[in-house]
Amino acid sequence: MSETRPDNPEVRYVPVEIVQQANAESEEIDLLDLIQTVWDGRWLAIKIIAVFSVLGLFIALTSIDEYTSEVKVLPESQQSSPLGSLGGLARQFGFSSGPTETNGGIPARMYPSITQNTLFLVNLLDHTITLEETGEEMTIREYLQEHQKRPLTYYMRRYTIGLPSLLISKIRSSGEETPENFTNLAGLDEDLQTSAHGVETIRLSNRDWSTVRQLRSRIESVNDSDTGIVTISVKMQDPVVAAEIARLAVNQLSDYVTRYRTEKSQRDVKFIQERLEEAKQNFEEVQQELAHFTDANRGQLTAVARIEEQQLQSRYNLTFNLYNTMAERLEEAQIKLQEDTPVVNITEPPAVPDRSSEPNRLFIVVVFILLGTILAVGAIFVIKIFRDIRQRMVLANSEN
């Protein structure tokens, strides 16, 4: 006997309100389950958060205070728009006037790169600073190598997870010998360092390389493209030292920019000065010859003597004109040198900070508390998942 099936099966429609109510109750139950799970593992969460809170407090209290000194400079405007005065009008309406050209100078956007340059930092290391507390004078290199405090966490990390790399570096440094042609750029002649014909290879000891990297991390330069102001920040453990190094960095940057812009003009002035000295010496020699000849032949000039006098007079006029020309050229070269010399205006001089910029101890503690909370909640759910898996395995074994 075959089963009869109705041609038109009965279809029942469930109201949407009932479905939404069922989903809401399910979500409410899931949320309550989650809250209940966290509540059940509250003691574990409290322990983990407490451990991270103590760790954050320990790191915050053992961190060394750092002070930041800032100096703001406004380089001389050397840029010109290809559209002239229309370029400024175009920028007001948000249009770009195309690339700008510099008149042989260094644009302000390159200043941050200069302050991070290795040669710039090596030269800066040899500047002398004075510790205000003791009155002791030392170089920046000596200060960074011998007068920097290390937080306790540094030594804990160095002699735990960093111990292998420390041993490897010790073995390498003990096996290396200082080369005979070892060059410390800080001791080179300044003209040799900046001359295009006297390029030297940078060779530093491992300790000096570490000091250069440390100084690089403590100097930060930012160029504001809207105002053109360059802000140089120096971070040190001593507020007075931070302000002093900021001042030295700005002075060295100004000298670098000036040398770069006026290098050719300075060579021209030096060359003309040498030629002027030669012209002056020749003029004085001819002047003396003409004077001696005139005194020796006073009142008895023969035809030969007159020709010789004319020759001396011609030489005298030639050397005199050359001397005057070189003097005028020297004056023009000096004026051009003055015109080419850029002006770096200090809009805000470095000040000794009255409060530390780092560390933010409250922020450190809050971050560790949040991190502990996240890990605690995660640990509670991981433990619950493992318990559920274990219970299912036990039930499966019992049924078998």
C-alpha positions as CSV (number, residue, x, y, z in Angstrom):
1,M,0.0,0.0,0.0
2,S,1.6,3.2,-1.1
3,E,1.7,6.3,1.1
4,T,-0.4,9.1,-0.2
5,R,1.1,12.5,-0.2
6,P,-1.0,15.6,-0.4
7,D,-0.6,17.5,-3.6
8,N,-0.6,20.8,-1.7
9,P,1.5,20.5,1.5
10,E,0.5,22.8,4.3
11,V,2.7,25.8,4.8
12,R,2.8,27.7,8.1
13,Y,4.1,31.2,8.4
14,V,5.9,32.3,11.5
15,P,5.5,36.0,12.4
16,V,8.7,38.1,12.1
17,E,8.3,39.3,15.7
18,I,8.6,35.8,17.0
19,V,11.8,35.1,15.0
20,Q,13.4,38.4,16.2
21,Q,12.4,37.7,19.8
22,A,14.0,34.2,19.6
23,N,17.2,35.7,18.1
24,A,17.4,38.4,20.8
25,E,16.9,35.8,23.5
26,S,19.7,33.7,22.0
27,E,22.0,36.6,21.8
28,E,21.1,37.5,25.4
29,I,21.8,34.0,26.5
30,D,25.2,34.0,24.7
31,L,26.1,37.4,26.3
32,L,25.1,36.1,29.7
33,D,27.2,33.0,29.1
34,L,30.2,35.1,28.2
35,I,29.8,37.3,31.3
36,Q,29.4,34.2,33.4
37,T,32.5,32.7,32.0
38,V,34.5,35.8,32.8
39,W,33.0,36.0,36.3
40,D,33.9,32.4,37.0
41,G,37.5,33.2,36.1
42,R,37.7,36.5,37.9
43,W,40.3,35.4,40.4
44,L,42.7,34.4,37.5
45,A,42.0,37.7,35.8
46,I,42.7,39.6,39.0
47,K,46.0,37.8,39.4
48,I,47.1,38.4,35.8
49,I,46.1,42.1,35.9
50,A,47.9,42.5,39.3
51,V,51.1,41.0,37.9
52,F,51.0,43.3,34.8
53,S,50.1,46.3,37.0
54,V,53.1,45.7,39.2
55,L,55.3,45.1,36.1
56,G,54.1,48.4,34.5
57,L,54.7,50.3,37.8
58,F,58.2,48.8,38.1
59,I,59.1,49.8,34.5
60,A,57.6,53.3,35.0
61,L,59.5,53.9,38.3
62,T,62.9,52.6,37.0
63,S,62.8,54.5,33.7
64,I,65.3,57.3,33.3
65,D,64.0,60.8,32.9
66,E,64.7,62.3,29.5
67,Y,64.6,66.0,28.7
68,T,63.9,67.5,25.2
69,S,65.1,70.9,24.1
70,E,63.9,72.4,20.9
71,V,65.2,75.1,18.6
72,K,63.4,76.6,15.7
73,V,65.2,78.1,12.7
74,L,63.9,79.9,9.6
75,P,66.3,79.5,6.6
76,E,66.7,82.3,4.2
77,S,64.2,82.0,1.4
78,Q,66.1,81.0,-1.7
79,Q,63.3,79.4,-3.7
80,S,61.6,80.9,-6.8
81,S,58.5,79.8,-8.6
82,P,58.7,79.3,-12.3
83,L,55.5,81.4,-12.6
84,G,56.9,84.3,-10.7
85,S,54.2,86.3,-8.8
86,L,51.5,84.2,-10.4
87,G,52.8,81.1,-8.5
88,G,51.9,82.6,-5.2
89,L,48.4,83.5,-6.5
90,A,48.0,79.9,-7.8
91,R,49.0,78.5,-4.4
92,Q,46.3,80.6,-2.7
93,F,43.6,78.8,-4.7
94,G,45.1,75.4,-4.0
95,F,46.9,74.9,-7.4
96,S,50.5,73.8,-7.6
97,S,52.8,76.2,-9.5
98,G,55.2,73.5,-10.4
99,P,58.7,72.7,-9.1
100,T,60.7,75.4,-7.5
101,E,64.4,76.2,-8.2
102,T,67.0,77.0,-5.7
103,N,69.8,79.6,-6.3
104,G,72.6,77.2,-5.4
105,G,71.5,76.8,-1.8
106,I,70.2,73.9,0.3
107,P,66.4,73.8,0.5
108,A,64.9,73.6,4.0
109,R,63.5,70.2,3.4
110,M,67.0,68.8,3.3
111,Y,67.9,70.0,6.8
112,P,66.6,66.9,8.5
113,S,68.7,64.7,6.3
114,I,71.8,66.8,7.1
115,T,71.4,66.5,10.8
116,Q,71.1,62.7,10.4
117,N,74.3,62.5,8.3
118,T,77.1,60.4,9.7
119,L,79.8,63.0,9.1
120,F,77.6,65.7,10.6
121,L,77.2,63.6,13.8
122,V,80.8,62.6,14.0
123,N,81.9,66.2,13.9
124,L,79.3,67.1,16.5
125,L,80.7,64.5,18.9
126,D,83.9,66.4,19.2
127,H,82.3,69.6,20.5
128,T,82.8,70.4,24.2
129,I,80.1,70.7,26.7
130,T,80.1,71.5,30.5
131,L,78.2,69.7,33.1
132,E,76.4,72.2,35.3
133,E,76.4,70.1,38.5
134,T,80.2,69.4,38.5
135,G,81.5,72.0,36.1
136,E,83.4,69.2,34.3
137,E,84.2,69.8,30.6
138,M,84.0,66.9,28.2
139,T,83.2,66.1,24.6
140,I,79.7,65.0,23.6
141,R,81.3,61.6,22.7
142,E,82.6,61.2,26.3
143,Y,79.3,62.3,27.7
144,L,77.4,59.7,25.7
145,Q,79.9,56.9,26.4
146,E,80.5,57.5,30.1
147,H,77.8,59.6,31.6
148,Q,74.6,57.9,30.4
149,K,72.4,56.2,33.0
150,R,70.8,52.9,32.0
151,P,67.4,51.7,33.4
152,L,67.3,48.5,35.3
153,T,65.2,46.9,32.5
154,Y,68.1,47.5,30.1
155,Y,70.5,45.3,32.1
156,M,67.7,42.7,32.6
157,R,67.1,42.5,28.9
158,R,70.9,42.7,28.1
159,Y,71.9,39.8,30.3
160,T,68.9,37.6,29.5
161,I,67.5,37.5,26.0
162,G,70.3,39.7,24.8
163,L,73.1,37.6,26.3
164,P,73.9,35.5,23.1
165,S,74.3,38.6,20.9
166,L,76.4,40.2,23.7
167,L,78.8,37.3,23.7
168,I,79.0,37.2,20.0
169,S,79.9,40.9,19.8
170,K,82.5,40.4,22.5
171,I,84.1,37.6,20.6
172,R,84.2,39.6,17.4
173,S,85.6,42.7,19.0
174,S,88.4,40.7,20.8
175,G,89.4,39.1,17.5
176,E,89.6,42.4,15.6
177,E,92.7,44.5,15.5
178,T,92.6,48.2,15.0
179,P,93.9,48.9,11.4
180,E,97.0,51.0,11.0
181,N,95.1,53.4,8.6
182,F,92.2,53.8,11.0
183,T,90.6,57.2,10.3
184,N,88.6,59.2,12.8
185,L,86.8,61.8,10.7
186,A,86.5,64.1,13.7
187,G,90.2,64.7,13.6
188,L,90.5,65.5,9.9
189,D,91.1,68.9,8.5
190,E,87.8,70.7,7.9
191,D,88.8,71.7,4.4
192,L,89.6,68.1,3.6
193,Q,86.2,66.9,4.9
194,T,84.2,69.3,2.8
195,S,86.4,69.5,-0.3
196,A,85.1,67.5,-3.4
197,H,88.7,66.6,-4.1
198,G,89.5,65.2,-0.7
199,V,86.9,62.5,-0.2
200,E,87.6,60.2,2.8
201,T,86.2,56.9,3.8
202,I,84.3,56.8,7.1
203,R,86.0,54.3,9.4
204,L,85.1,54.3,13.0
205,S,85.5,51.9,15.9
206,N,82.6,49.8,17.0
207,R,82.2,51.9,20.1
208,D,82.1,55.1,18.0
209,W,79.6,53.6,15.6
210,S,77.4,52.8,18.6
211,T,77.8,56.4,19.9
212,V,76.9,57.8,16.5
213,R,73.7,55.7,16.4
214,Q,72.8,56.8,19.9
215,L,73.3,60.5,19.0
216,R,71.3,60.0,15.8
217,S,68.4,58.6,17.8
218,R,68.5,61.6,20.1
219,I,68.4,64.3,17.4
220,E,65.2,64.8,15.5
221,S,64.6,67.5,12.8
222,V,61.2,68.3,11.3
223,N,60.6,70.7,8.4
224,D,57.2,72.5,8.3
225,S,56.5,72.8,4.6
226,D,53.8,75.4,5.1
227,T,55.9,77.9,7.2
228,G,59.4,76.8,6.2
229,I,60.4,76.6,9.9
230,V,62.8,73.7,10.8
231,T,62.5,72.4,14.3
232,I,65.5,70.6,15.8
233,S,64.8,68.6,19.0
234,V,67.5,67.1,21.2
235,K,66.7,64.6,23.9
236,M,69.2,64.0,26.7
237,Q,69.1,62.9,30.3
238,D,70.5,66.3,31.4
239,P,68.3,69.3,30.5
240,V,71.3,71.7,30.3
241,V,73.2,69.3,28.1
242,A,70.1,68.9,25.9
243,A,69.9,72.7,25.4
244,E,73.7,73.0,24.8
245,I,73.8,70.2,22.2
246,A,70.8,71.8,20.4
247,R,72.7,75.0,20.2
248,L,75.8,73.3,18.9
249,A,73.8,71.4,16.3
250,V,72.2,74.5,15.0
251,N,75.5,76.3,14.8
252,Q,77.1,73.4,13.0
253,L,74.1,73.2,10.6
254,S,74.4,76.9,9.9
255,D,78.1,76.6,9.2
256,Y,77.5,73.6,6.9
257,V,74.8,75.5,4.9
258,T,77.1,78.5,4.7
259,R,80.1,76.5,3.4
260,Y,77.9,74.7,0.9
261,R,76.5,78.0,-0.5
262,T,79.7,80.1,-0.4
263,E,82.3,77.4,-1.3
264,K,82.8,78.7,-4.8
265,S,82.7,82.4,-3.8
266,Q,85.3,81.7,-1.1
267,R,87.6,80.0,-3.6
268,D,87.2,83.0,-5.9
269,V,88.0,85.4,-3.2
270,K,91.1,83.4,-2.2
271,F,92.3,83.2,-5.8
272,I,91.8,86.9,-6.4
273,Q,93.6,87.8,-3.2
274,E,96.6,85.7,-4.3
275,R,96.6,87.4,-7.7
276,L,96.3,90.8,-6.0
277,E,99.4,90.1,-3.9
278,E,101.3,89.2,-7.0
279,A,100.1,92.3,-8.9
280,K,101.0,94.5,-5.9
281,Q,104.5,93.0,-5.6
282,N,105.1,93.5,-9.4
283,F,103.8,97.1,-9.2
284,E,106.1,98.0,-6.3
285,E,109.1,96.5,-8.0
286,V,108.4,98.5,-11.2
287,Q,107.8,101.6,-9.2
288,Q,111.1,101.2,-7.4
289,E,112.9,100.7,-10.8
290,L,111.3,103.8,-12.3
291,A,112.2,105.9,-9.2
292,H,115.8,104.7,-9.2
293,F,116.1,105.3,-13.0
294,T,114.6,108.9,-12.7
295,D,117.0,109.7,-9.8
296,A,120.0,108.4,-11.7
297,N,119.3,110.2,-15.0
298,R,118.0,113.5,-13.7
299,G,118.8,116.3,-16.2
300,Q,120.9,114.2,-18.6
301,L,118.5,112.0,-20.5
302,T,119.9,110.6,-23.7
303,A,117.9,109.1,-26.5
304,V,118.6,105.6,-25.1
305,A,117.7,106.7,-21.6
306,R,114.4,108.1,-22.8
307,I,113.5,104.9,-24.5
308,E,114.3,103.0,-21.4
309,E,112.3,105.5,-19.3
310,Q,109.3,105.0,-21.7
311,Q,109.6,101.3,-21.3
312,L,109.6,101.5,-17.5
313,Q,106.7,104.0,-17.6
314,S,104.7,101.5,-19.8
315,R,105.5,98.7,-17.4
316,Y,104.5,100.9,-14.5
317,N,101.2,101.8,-16.1
318,L,100.5,98.2,-16.9
319,T,101.2,96.9,-13.4
320,F,99.3,99.8,-11.9
321,N,96.3,99.1,-14.0
322,L,96.5,95.4,-13.3
323,Y,96.8,96.1,-9.6
324,N,93.7,98.4,-9.6
325,T,91.7,95.9,-11.7
326,M,92.5,93.0,-9.2
327,A,91.6,95.3,-6.3
328,E,88.3,96.0,-7.9
329,R,87.7,92.3,-8.7
330,L,88.5,91.5,-5.0
331,E,85.9,94.0,-3.9
332,E,83.3,92.6,-6.2
333,A,84.1,89.0,-5.1
334,Q,83.8,90.0,-1.4
335,I,80.5,91.6,-2.1
336,K,79.3,88.5,-4.0
337,L,80.5,86.4,-1.1
338,Q,78.4,88.5,1.3
339,E,75.4,88.2,-1.0
340,D,75.8,84.4,-1.3
341,T,76.1,83.9,2.5
342,P,72.8,82.5,3.7
343,V,71.1,83.7,6.8
344,V,69.7,81.1,9.2
345,N,67.3,83.0,11.6
346,I,66.7,81.4,14.9
347,T,63.1,82.1,15.7
348,E,63.1,80.2,19.0
349,P,66.4,79.6,20.7
350,P,67.1,76.4,22.7
351,A,65.7,76.6,26.2
352,V,66.6,74.4,29.2
353,P,63.4,72.3,29.8
354,D,62.0,72.5,33.3
355,R,60.2,69.1,33.1
356,S,61.0,65.7,31.6
357,S,59.5,64.7,28.3
358,E,59.9,61.0,28.9
359,P,58.8,58.7,30.3
360,N,55.0,59.1,30.7
361,R,54.7,56.9,33.7
362,L,50.9,57.1,33.9
363,F,50.7,56.0,30.3
364,I,53.0,53.1,30.9
365,V,51.0,51.8,33.9
366,V,47.7,52.2,32.0
367,V,49.0,50.3,28.9
368,F,50.2,47.4,31.1
369,I,46.9,47.3,32.9
370,L,45.0,47.2,29.6
371,L,47.4,44.6,28.2
372,G,47.0,42.5,31.4
373,T,43.2,42.7,31.1
374,I,43.2,41.6,27.5
375,L,45.5,38.6,28.2
376,A,43.5,37.7,31.3
377,V,40.2,37.6,29.4
378,G,41.9,35.6,26.6
379,A,43.4,33.2,29.1
380,I,39.9,32.6,30.7
381,F,38.3,31.7,27.3
382,V,41.2,29.5,26.3
383,I,41.0,27.6,29.5
384,K,37.2,27.3,29.0
385,I,37.7,25.9,25.5
386,F,40.1,23.3,26.7
387,R,37.8,22.3,29.5
388,D,34.9,21.9,27.1
389,I,37.0,19.8,24.7
390,R,38.1,17.7,27.7
391,Q,34.6,17.1,28.9
392,R,33.5,16.1,25.4
393,M,36.3,13.6,25.1
394,V,35.4,12.2,28.5
395,L,31.7,11.8,27.5
396,A,32.7,10.2,24.2
397,N,34.9,7.7,26.0
398,S,32.1,6.9,28.5
399,E,29.5,6.3,25.8
400,N,31.9,3.9,24.0
